């Protein structure tokens, strides 16, 4: 079905009202309607148009809808009404590669807005349907809802099965199964797998809407961050158990002991408070940076071709965020991430055992830390792509990029494989998808200037960033 047909099929008859003019070439349908008389918001991708990919225009519509629902929620509560829930439907190949860094930045803003929604009590459900399913950065957004429904035969993951097979060199069956609806249900990533019919999808959405009308006590942001850290740790343990079994084992090289990148990169500026923790590509520690209390995360650089950020690194990052918020005290410490990596790990075992989910929980924890009043800064260098940009950079108050840093929906190795599958010719412009093309990214001319720029940014943010009004302590 086309997106408009799906909207009309799952809603009460003749109740769908789009919020923007529709045409046959509209790749995303956004609007309001009713299910069993309960008002809901809808955002559905149309896989028939440009593969359902999400570009700047679509991202603006979805983010605007999410922000509007979040703003309206407190007014409804004061009137005794629950917030209007959002149902988001994914039939998408990911962020639109042709629109480059701007599309990634715009889509990442959607992920941040959806994470914020879930923290502020707006109920969210996702429907992932075929034949495209949900891939790329949107696969992280799809892990944020409280209710995730997949249709039989659909797939959900960061990297498509064919790309997994071509890049990771895995057997076709392993790559295909890793992102399947059956595996997602068995692992608890999806809550229901149903036949791909309007009646079956409407039935599970009716159940969701009934629960969405029940008023719930929201946990504190600190409790929600702790829950994200617990979930990430559980996914990491499950992943380790999986790779210890010969059936799932793939080649994970032993990490080489590396120098303390924080101390090395900012001599005289960084003072750790305790030991530096290392998981894979990540080094993390609490301390002071330029005299300000800071939790610092350095991801990369990669040491082997095809490496990337995996479950281990993201679970540790989420735990560091939890510790930073838990021990904040009166002076709320900054959280600074340094991203020098080629994106997420392209690996069927990582996909199978929860990489999209752990990235989603890290994103949620980052957004919660921002709501609590922690200044967030991200520094990009070399190249930062797709879901890693979404989870670790997009929620920041400031994003700094070393001159020449590339930012794109796909890492170069994934893009080459993607173009090979599609038979697309290489576009020279894609080799220059620079962070400078994103208006909100501040360019730093050289590594020598970075400590001074960081000091200036932290000084300004520590003086200006406060918790959102509803989260400020009462006097």
TAPELIN-V383750 format. One line per field, one symbol per residue. ss: DSSP state (~ for helix, > for strand, _ for the rest). burial: 1 if it has 16 or more other ideal C-beta (glycine too) atoms within 10 Angstrom, else 0. Layout:
ss = ???
burial = ???
//
This chain:
ss = __~~~~~~~~______>>_________>>>>>>>>__>>>>>>>>____~~~_>_~~~~~~~~~~~~~~~~~~~~~~~______>>>>>>_>__>_~~~~~~~~~~~~~~~~~~~~~~~____>>>>>_____>___~~~~_____>>>>>___>>____~~~~~~~~___~~~~~~~_>~~~~~~_____>>>___~~~~~~~~~~~~~~~________~~~~~~~~~~~~~~~~~~~~~~~_________________~~~~~____>>>____>>>__>>>>>>>>__>>>>>>>>>________>_~~~~~~~~~~~~~~~~_______>>>>>>>___>___~~~~~__~~~~~~~~~~~~~~~~~____>>>>>__>>>~~~~~~~~____>>>>>___>>>___~~~~~~~~~~~_____~~~~~_>~~~___>>>>__~~~~~~~~~~~~~~~~~~____~~~____
burial = 1111011101100011010000000111111111100101111111101111111101101110110011001000000001111111111111111011111111111111111111111111111111011111111111111011111001111111101111110100011111111011000011111100000111011001100100000000110111111011101100100110000100010000000011101100110100010111111111111101111111110100001111111111111111111001000111111111111111111111111111111111111111111111111111111111111111111111110011111111111011100000000001001111110010110000011011101100110010000010000
//
